[in-house]
Amino acid sequence: MDNLTVLTKWEDLAGYAYIAIKSYPKSERHTLAAQTVNALLDTGAAIQADTLPAVRGNGAGKAKKTDGRIIFRRCEMGEDVVFVPCASLIFDWGIWPRHEANNVDYTNVMRMVDAIKAGIELPPIIVDKKTMRIVDGFHRTKAHEKVYGESAQIRAIMREYKSDKDVFIDAVALNASQGLPLSPMDKAHVIIKAQELKLPIEVIAKALGITPERAKEFFQKRSVQFSDGERRPVAAGASSLAVKLNQSGAKPDEKQEEFFTRSNGMFPMTNARLVLIALRAKGSFEPTKEAIALLIELRAEIDRVLESSEKTIEQVSFQKAPRSGTSFRRQTGILADLDFWLDWA
């Protein structure tokens, strides 16, 4: 730490360590931050970035340059790190701050498996001392189990919590600032769960690292109440319909629920353009019986939509007028290509 003491200036404020490096050349800042993180870890401190990480210290710690400073939060202040058997730990998916319960990210687990096999010591997980539930570290625990089997042990910090609400808030805060980033659907799931727990929007927004206004926006755009009364997160591609239903107070019908369940991050018209491009690309798919049946079904749905939107269609100006003797439907983009494929097949 001698060389670092010359380069850094420390202040210890309510568990936060601030490293002022503004006076040093930009080319040196990331190296300095990485060295500092590793030096801190050598002293037994676990580092958690106060915001999304932009600097990594050999995978061991995280930091972010903010206003000329690298800000670290020591999440192990006075906490002991112990080894616990993985078999004794509980995966409570009720506090899992991600929308896909009972399912960890396989790619992330395998990344950690490779790190462990390479001799890298992963940061300790956080465990609820009373219940042995994993608060933070589902992926790390799965990775240790994969490498070491049933006898696996893992470094852990045992914390005491007053209530399940506190457990959930800590799980959200830890996952929001380190490890695999929370997706927009994960954030929507967290806000829904917080509402069920009757947590103030300000509290859960702070844990997520967003403003209360942004949290309310997530709730409105990225969640919808299904007919069974359960509110669920939805993908970006279904956000427009979610807003309409939320504003009207209406419940989705069966087809709308299927759309919410199957929708991904792409908007419907983006998917339509991709289908159109694929239909125009020779050899993009084989005209099997299943493919033809799907195209027929697609054409029927497009016909239905066009017929119900006749007034809108009349207002659309086409760059090229329909050729003489050619029907309107054969001049309207995807239908023309669908008809071509179906006629050819």
C-alpha positions in Angstrom: 0.0 0.0 0.0 3.0 2.4 0.3 3.0 3.3 -3.4 -0.8 3.8 -3.2 -0.7 6.0 -0.1 1.3 8.5 -2.1 -1.2 8.5 -5.0 -4.4 8.5 -3.0 -6.2 10.6 -0.4 -8.6 8.8 1.9 -11.7 9.9 3.7 -13.9 7.5 5.7 -17.4 8.8 5.7 -20.2 6.4 7.0 -18.6 3.3 5.6 -17.6 4.9 2.2 -14.0 5.2 1.1 -13.3 7.9 -1.5 -10.2 7.9 -3.5 -9.4 11.3 -5.0 -7.4 10.8 -8.3 -8.6 13.8 -10.3 -5.1 15.4 -10.3 -3.6 12.4 -12.1 -3.5 11.8 -15.9 -6.5 10.0 -17.3 -4.2 7.3 -18.7 -3.2 6.4 -15.1 -6.6 6.5 -13.4 -7.9 3.0 -14.4 -4.6 1.4 -13.5 -4.6 3.2 -10.1 -8.2 2.2 -9.4 -7.5 -1.5 -10.2 -4.4 -1.5 -8.0 -6.3 0.2 -5.2 -9.1 -2.3 -5.4 -6.7 -5.3 -5.2 -4.8 -3.7 -2.3 -8.0 -3.2 -0.4 -9.0 -6.8 -1.0 -5.7 -7.9 0.4 -6.6 -6.2 3.6 -9.9 -8.2 3.8 -12.2 -5.5 2.5 -14.9 -6.4 0.0 -15.6 -3.7 -2.5 -19.0 -2.9 -3.9 -19.4 0.0 -6.5 -21.9 2.7 -5.5 -23.0 2.8 -9.1 -22.6 0.7 -12.2 -19.0 -0.5 -12.6 -16.7 1.1 -15.2 -13.4 -0.1 -13.8 -12.5 -3.6 -12.7 -9.6 -4.7 -10.6 -8.6 -8.0 -12.2 -12.2 -9.2 -11.6 -11.8 -8.8 -7.9 -13.3 -5.4 -7.2 -15.3 -2.7 -8.9 -15.3 1.0 -9.1 -16.7 3.9 -11.2 -15.1 7.1 -12.1 -17.5 9.9 -11.0 -16.6 13.6 -11.2 -12.9 12.8 -11.1 -13.1 10.3 -8.2 -13.2 6.6 -8.0 -15.9 5.7 -5.4 -15.9 2.5 -3.5 -18.2 1.2 -0.9 -16.8 -1.3 1.6 -19.5 -3.8 2.2 -17.6 -5.8 4.7 -17.0 -3.1 7.3 -16.4 -5.1 10.5 -17.9 -8.2 9.0 -16.1 -11.6 9.2 -15.7 -13.8 6.2 -16.3 -17.5 7.0 -16.4 -20.7 5.0 -19.8 -22.5 4.8 -20.9 -25.7 3.1 -22.9 -24.9 -0.1 -25.2 -27.8 0.8 -26.3 -25.8 4.0 -27.4 -22.8 2.0 -31.0 -22.1 0.8 -31.9 -20.7 -2.6 -35.0 -18.6 -1.7 -36.4 -17.6 -5.1 -38.8 -15.3 -3.2 -36.0 -12.8 -2.6 -34.3 -13.4 -6.0 -34.4 -10.0 -7.6 -34.8 -11.4 -11.1 -38.0 -12.1 -13.1 -37.0 -15.7 -14.0 -37.4 -17.7 -10.8 -35.7 -21.1 -10.3 -33.3 -20.2 -13.1 -29.8 -18.8 -12.9 -27.9 -17.5 -15.9 -26.0 -20.5 -17.2 -23.5 -18.3 -19.1 -22.7 -16.3 -16.0 -22.3 -19.5 -13.9 -19.8 -21.0 -16.4 -17.9 -17.7 -16.5 -17.4 -18.0 -12.7 -16.6 -21.7 -13.1 -13.7 -20.8 -15.4 -12.5 -18.1 -13.0 -12.5 -20.6 -10.1 -10.6 -23.1 -12.1 -8.1 -20.4 -13.0 -7.4 -19.8 -9.4 -9.3 -16.6 -9.0 -11.0 -16.1 -5.6 -14.5 -14.7 -6.1 -15.9 -12.2 -3.6 -17.8 -13.7 -0.6 -21.5 -14.2 -0.9 -23.9 -12.7 1.6 -26.1 -15.0 3.7 -28.9 -14.4 6.1 -27.5 -15.8 9.3 -30.8 -16.8 10.8 -32.2 -18.7 7.9 -29.1 -19.5 5.8 -30.8 -18.0 2.8 -28.4 -16.7 0.1 -29.0 -12.9 -0.1 -26.4 -12.3 -2.8 -24.4 -14.9 -4.6 -26.7 -17.4 -6.3 -24.4 -17.7 -9.3 -21.2 -17.9 -7.3 -22.7 -20.7 -5.1 -23.9 -22.6 -8.2 -20.4 -22.2 -9.7 -18.7 -23.6 -6.6 -21.1 -26.5 -6.5 -20.2 -27.2 -10.2 -16.5 -27.1 -9.5 -16.3 -28.9 -6.1 -19.4 -31.0 -6.1 -21.5 -31.9 -3.0 -18.6 -31.1 -0.6 -18.2 -27.5 -1.9 -17.6 -24.8 0.6 -17.8 -21.1 -0.1 -16.6 -17.8 1.5 -19.6 -16.0 3.0 -20.5 -13.0 5.1 -23.2 -13.8 7.6 -25.6 -10.9 8.1 -28.5 -10.5 10.6 -31.8 -8.9 9.3 -34.8 -7.7 11.2 -37.3 -8.8 8.6 -37.9 -10.3 5.2 -38.3 -6.8 3.8 -34.7 -5.9 4.9 -33.5 -9.2 3.3 -35.2 -8.3 0.0 -33.9 -4.7 0.0 -30.3 -5.8 0.6 -30.6 -8.5 -2.1 -31.9 -5.9 -4.6 -29.2 -3.3 -3.7 -26.4 -5.9 -4.0 -27.5 -7.3 -7.3 -28.2 -3.8 -8.7 -24.7 -2.6 -8.2 -22.5 -5.7 -8.9 -22.4 -8.9 -10.8 -24.9 -9.7 -13.6 -26.8 -6.4 -14.3 -30.5 -6.4 -13.6 -32.5 -6.2 -16.8 -35.5 -3.9 -17.2 -37.8 -6.9 -16.7 -35.8 -7.7 -13.5 -36.3 -4.1 -12.3 -40.1 -4.3 -13.1 -40.2 -7.6 -11.1 -38.5 -6.0 -8.1 -40.9 -3.1 -8.1 -43.9 -5.4 -8.3 -42.5 -7.5 -5.4 -41.8 -4.3 -3.4 -45.5 -3.3 -3.9 -46.5 -6.7 -2.6 -44.3 -6.2 0.5 -45.8 -2.7 0.9 -42.3 -1.1 0.6 -42.3 2.7 -0.2 -41.4 3.4 -3.8 -38.5 5.7 -2.6 -36.9 2.8 -0.7 -36.9 0.3 -3.6 -35.9 3.0 -6.0 -32.8 3.7 -3.9 -32.0 0.0 -3.8 -32.2 -0.2 -7.6 -30.1 3.0 -8.0 -32.9 4.8 -9.9 -35.2 7.7 -9.1 -38.7 7.2 -7.7 -40.1 8.7 -10.9 -38.2 6.2 -13.0 -39.4 3.3 -10.8 -43.0 4.5 -11.3 -42.4 4.6 -15.0 -41.1 1.0 -14.9 -44.2 -0.1 -13.1 -46.5 1.6 -15.6 -44.7 0.5 -18.8 -43.2 -2.8 -17.9 -45.8 -4.6 -15.9 -49.5 -5.6 -16.3 -52.1 -7.4 -14.2 -53.2 -10.6 -15.7 -56.8 -12.0 -15.5 -55.8 -14.2 -12.5 -55.0 -11.0 -10.6 -51.3 -11.4 -10.6 -49.2 -8.5 -11.9 -46.2 -9.6 -14.0 -43.3 -7.9 -15.7 -43.4 -7.6 -19.5 -40.8 -7.1 -22.2 -40.2 -3.9 -24.0 -42.0 -5.1 -27.1 -45.3 -5.3 -25.2 -44.9 -2.0 -23.3 -47.3 0.0 -25.4 -50.1 -2.4 -24.8 -49.3 -2.6 -21.1 -49.5 1.2 -20.8 -53.0 1.2 -22.5 -54.3 -1.5 -20.2 -52.8 0.1 -17.1 -54.3 3.5 -18.0 -57.8 2.1 -18.7 -57.8 -0.4 -15.8 -58.8 -3.2 -18.2 -57.5 -6.7 -17.9 -55.9 -8.4 -20.9 -57.8 -11.0 -22.8 -56.5 -14.5 -23.6 -54.6 -13.4 -26.8 -53.2 -10.4 -25.1 -51.9 -12.5 -22.2 -50.2 -14.8 -24.7 -48.6 -11.8 -26.4 -47.3 -10.5 -23.0 -45.9 -14.0 -22.2 -44.2 -14.6 -25.5 -43.1 -11.1 -26.4 -39.4 -10.2 -26.4 -37.5 -6.9 -26.4 -38.4 -6.3 -30.1 -41.5 -4.2 -31.0 -44.2 -5.8 -33.1 -43.5 -3.7 -36.2 -39.8 -4.6 -36.0 -40.7 -8.2 -36.0 -43.0 -7.6 -39.0 -40.1 -5.9 -40.9 -37.9 -8.9 -40.2 -40.6 -11.3 -41.5 -40.9 -9.1 -44.6 -37.1 -9.1 -45.2 -37.0 -12.9 -44.7 -39.8 -13.4 -47.2 -38.0 -11.3 -49.8 -34.7 -13.1 -49.2 -34.5 -16.0 -51.6 -33.8 -19.3 -49.8 -34.3 -17.8 -46.3 -36.5 -20.8 -45.4 -37.8 -24.0 -46.7 -41.5 -24.1 -47.8 -42.4 -27.1 -45.6 -46.0 -28.0 -44.7 -45.5 -26.4 -41.3 -44.1 -23.2 -42.8 -46.9 -22.9 -45.4 -49.5 -23.5 -42.6 -47.9 -20.7 -40.6 -47.9 -18.3 -43.5 -51.5 -19.0 -44.3 -52.4 -18.3 -40.6 -50.3 -15.1 -40.8 -52.0 -14.0 -44.0 -55.4 -14.5 -42.4 -54.5 -12.4 -39.4 -53.1 -9.6 -41.6 -56.3 -9.6 -43.7 -58.3 -9.3 -40.5 -56.2 -6.4 -39.3 -56.3 -4.6 -42.7 -60.1 -5.0 -43.0 -60.6 -3.5 -39.5 -58.3 -0.7 -40.3 -59.7 0.2 -43.7 -60.0 4.0 -43.0 -56.3 4.1 -41.9 -55.2 2.3 -45.0 -57.0 4.8 -47.2 -54.9 7.6 -45.7 -51.6 5.8 -46.4 -49.9 7.2 -49.5 -47.9 4.7 -51.6 -44.9 5.7 -53.6 -46.1 3.6 -56.5 -49.7 3.2 -57.6 -51.0 -0.4 -58.0 -50.4 -1.7 -61.5 -53.4 -2.2 -63.7 -55.1 -5.5 -63.0 -53.2 -6.0 -59.8 -55.1 -6.2 -56.5 -54.5 -3.8 -53.7 -53.4 -6.6 -51.4 -50.7 -7.7 -53.8 -49.2 -4.2 -53.6 -49.1 -3.9 -49.8 -45.7 -5.1 -48.6 -45.8 -8.3 -46.6 -49.1 -9.5 -48.2 -47.6 -9.3 -51.6 -44.6 -11.4 -50.5 -46.9 -13.8 -48.6 -49.0 -14.3 -51.7 -45.9 -14.9 -53.8 -44.7 -17.6 -51.5 -48.1 -19.2 -51.2 -48.7 -19.1 -54.9 -45.2 -20.6 -55.6 -45.6 -23.3 -53.0 
